[in-house]
């Protein structure tokens, strides 16, 4: 694999030199700073005035987060267009997806629709720090991210303004709070996207899914029946898991090889900025594959996570 990766590095135009990568990194950082300022102004203004216009209360919060997710989507599509990245959607007929739509096109609104009759948890693979932009360009949604993101320069500010729900992996009480926030956001009519692998990978295989986030769709009762049997009993909820898998299909206008896709993935403890310098000089086309929604009813947290992993794996194998 090392020889293939070396060939991929030589084949990619990004290996032209330090200057190109430095310029690309500086340009990307400038874009992020500008986007952060714009986002904070827009979302901050809506948080103050939109709530008052809506009359306060639960309706106010729901309208606010629905508007914020829509603004986030428009911002993501603008950023991808500046980076010369395209996103093509495949599948998702059950969710009303616009087949073959490309992010960054003149048409407003999200590329894909999701069911509106139930809470929706979007579940996707994770191969890079900019994965949320790919999903936000397709879905108007909120995100769950690791708590460390809140401390990242610029990105943390944008995340907090956009209503990023923070996951604290080592603190049970805060994890419970995260699950409650995810459930509330979905009940407000905003789908929530999670990356249940818990970290990025090289994209060649899915990592085992962590099931904590699925608890937002499945309340498990450990009451009398559960104690007697030694197992939790799922309580019926009308939620859905929407499986999503995405990958790079073209680099600078030509089909991407497996080695090139692995080279452009962010994984293995690599620092963020070297990865950004490697990936941002390239014009990329991403394919987002959307599977059929999985009803949460009748599932436990672990069985729902297993069903979601199987569905995302099937999408990966079909690409």
N, C-alpha and C positions, 0 to 999 in steps of 0.2 A: 504494500500500500504506500510505503514511503516513496518508491519510484514514481508511482502514479501521481502522488501529491506534488512531487517535484516537477513532473511534466506539466501538471495543471498550473503551477506557479509560473513556469516559463511561458505557457500558452496564453495566460491572461494578460491583457495589455496593462493591468495594474502594476506589473513588475518593471515598468519603464524607469522607475527611480524614486528616490526619496522626495524630490521636489513636487512631483505630481500628487503624491499621497499627502504631503504636508499641506499643499494648497487645497486639496479636497477636504482634508480634515478641518482646516480653518474655515472654509466655506460652509461646511456642515455645522460647525459650532456657531457661526454667525447666524445661520438659518434658525437654529434651535433657540438662540437668544431672542431673535425677532419674533419667532412663533410664541415663545413663552410670554413676552410682553403683550402681544396681541391677545393670547388666550386669557391671560390674567385680567386684562381690561374687559374683554367680552363676558367672560364667565362671572367675574366679580360684579359687573354691572347687572347682569341678569339675576345673580343671587340677591342683590339689594332691591332692584326695582320689579323684577319678575314676580318675586314672592308677594310683594305688596299688591301688585295688579291681580294676582290670582286669589287674593283674599285670605292667605295664610292657611296653616294646618296641613293635613295630609295631601290635599289636592295641590296645594302650593308646592310641596316638596316633589310630588310626582311630575308636575309640569316643569319644574326647574331641571330635574335630572333628565327628562326626555329632551328638553331643549339643549342642555349641555352635551348630551351624547350626539345630537345632530350637529352641533357646532364642531365637536371633536372630529366627527366624520369628514366634514368639509375641510377642516384644517389638515387632516391626514391625507386627503386626496390632493390638496395643494402641495404639501411637502413631497409626496411621491412624484408628482409631476415635475417639481424642481429637480429632483434626483434622477429624473428620466427612468423611473420605475413604473411598470404597468402591472395591473392585477386583473387577471382573467378568471371569471367564475365558471365552474363546471358543476352540474348536478343541482340538487336542492329543489327539485320540482315541487316537493311537498311544502316547501317553505315559500314558494312563489318567487324563486330566484330568477333574475333576468339573465338568461343564458348568454354567455360570451361578452358580457358587459366589461368595460375596461375602466378602472379607476383613473381619475384625472380627466375624464371626458367632460364636455360642457354640461351634460345633463345633471341637474341637482339631485341631491338625496342619495341615500345609501344604494349600493349596487344590489344588495340582496335584502329581501324581506324575511321576517321570521313570524311564526304563528303568534297571533295576538290574544288567543283565548286562554293562555296558560303562562305560567312562569317559564322562562327559557334560560337554560345554562349552556353556553357555547363552550365546547371542549375541543382544544386544538393541540397539535404538536408544537414543539418549541425549538427553534434552531438559531435564533439571533436576537439581539437586543431591540431590534426594530420590528419584531413580530407584531406588537400591538398596533403599529401603523398599518400593517397589511390587513389585519382584521377590522380595524376602525374604518378603513377605506371601503370595506364591504358591508359591515353591519354598524348600525347606530347602537352602541352598547357601552357598558361600563366594564372595568377590568379589575381583577384581583392581582396584586403583585406583592413580592416579598417586601418586608418592612424596610430593608436597606435602601430601596429605591427612593424613599422619602429624603434620604441624605445626599443623593446624587445632585451635582450642580445642574441647574436649569431643568433637567428631566424631572427631578423631584418636585420643583415648583409647578411644572405643567401637570404632573400627575395629581398633585393635591387639588389644583384648581379644577381638574376634570373629574374629581370625585373618585380617584383611585382608592380601592378598598385594600387595606394593608393586611397581609398575612404574617402573623408572628408564629413561626413554627415551633418554638420552644416554650411558649407560654400558653397554657391551656385556657386560661380565662380570656385572654385576648383572641385566641382562636375561636372560642365560642362567640365572642363579639363579632368577629369577622363573618362567621356563618350567619348570624342574625342580620348583619348589614347586607350580605348578599341576598338573603331571603327578602328583606324589605325592599331592596332596589328592584328585584324582579317583580314583586307585587305592585310596584309603582309603574310597571309597564316598560321597564328598561331591561333588555337581556344583559346578562353578565357573562363575560368571557374569562375562562381560567386556562392555565397551562398545567395540567395535573402531573406532568413529568417532574415538576418541581425545579427543574434546571434545564439549560439548553443541552442539546446533543449534536452530534455530527450529521444527523439526519438519516443515517443508514439503517437505524432501527429505533423503535420506540422504547423509551425507558419505562419501567413499571409505573403505573399511575398511582399517585397518592390520592386517597379517597376523602380527605377532610372536606374539600369543597362540595362534594356531592351531598353532604349532610344538609345543605340548604334546601334540597328537594325531598329529602327523606327524613322524617322524624321517627326515630326508633324508640319504641315504648319498652321500657324494662320494668313494667308493672308486675302485677301478680302472675300473669301468664308467662311473662318473660323470665321472672325469677324462678318459677317452677321448672321451666325447661332449660334454664341456663343460657338462653339466647334472647336477643332483642327481636321484637316484632315490629315490622314496618307499619307505620301509620299512613293511610292513603293520602296522597297529595296529587293535585292536577298539574304537575310540572313536566317539562320535557328537557331532555338533553339533545343538543344539536351537535353531532360530530363533524369536525372540520379538519382537513389535512391540506397543508400548502407546501409548495416547493418551488425552486427556481427552475424554469424550463428553458430560458434563453439568456445568454450573456452577450451583450453588445451585438445583438441581432442574430446570433447563431445558436443552435441547440447546445445546451449545457451537458457536459458529461458528468457521470457520477463523481469522478475525482474532483472536478471543478466545483460541484455543489458542496462536497465535503470541505474543500479548501475555503469556501466562502461562509461556511457555518461558524458560529461563535461558540466554542466549547472548550472543555479541558482546562478551565481556570485562566484562560487568556485575558489579558487586560482589555478594557473596552476600547480605548483609543487606537491601538494598533489594528484591531479588527475593523473599526470604522474606516481607517485609512486604506485598508485592503479592499473593502466592499463598496465604498461610496463612489470611486471613480467610474464604476461600471453601470451601463444601462442594463437593467434587469427586467425580465418578464417573469411574473409569479403566477402560478396556477393555484387557485383556491378551490378545492373539491369539498362539496357539502353533501353529507349523507342524510338519510331519512331520520326524522326526530325519534328519539327513544322515550316512551312514556315512563315516568318514574314510578307510577302506581304499581304496588306489589313488590318493589325492589327494596333491598336493604342498601345501606350506603356502599358496602363493599361489592355487592352484586351489580349495582348500577355502575360503579367505577369499572368493573370487569367488562360489562356490556359496552361501555363507552370506549374502552381501549380496543376491544375487538372491532368495533365499527370504524375507529380511526385507522387501525391497522389495515382493515379491508380497503379503505380509501387509498392508503399508501400503496398497497399492492396493485390497485387498479390503475394507478397513474403510469 
